[in-house]
Amino acid sequence: MILVVGGMGFLGCNLGRYLAEIGQTCVLTRHRTSRIPGFLELYP
């Protein structure tokens, strides 16, 4: 099992996706905040 800290950021998100594609078990964490990151504001 692989822990990816910052899984909602650009690198963490892509790393998590890659690890899942190659069959690794991974856990993504994120910073607790009520603010939505700018790159997610484009999606309702």
Steps between C-alpha positions, in 0.01 A plus 500: 500500500632843404401824675487807276489822704333788316289277278278785379791698356629465144787264577319296765192452283701382200725280712196338661346436159825347371540276805143373461558430129803282574311309769641655818282558803523864603340742743473870410480767769414865473523810716177572686359824367162637406649686203476327164829499305496725193534216252184335639286815487448440128297187574154527656 
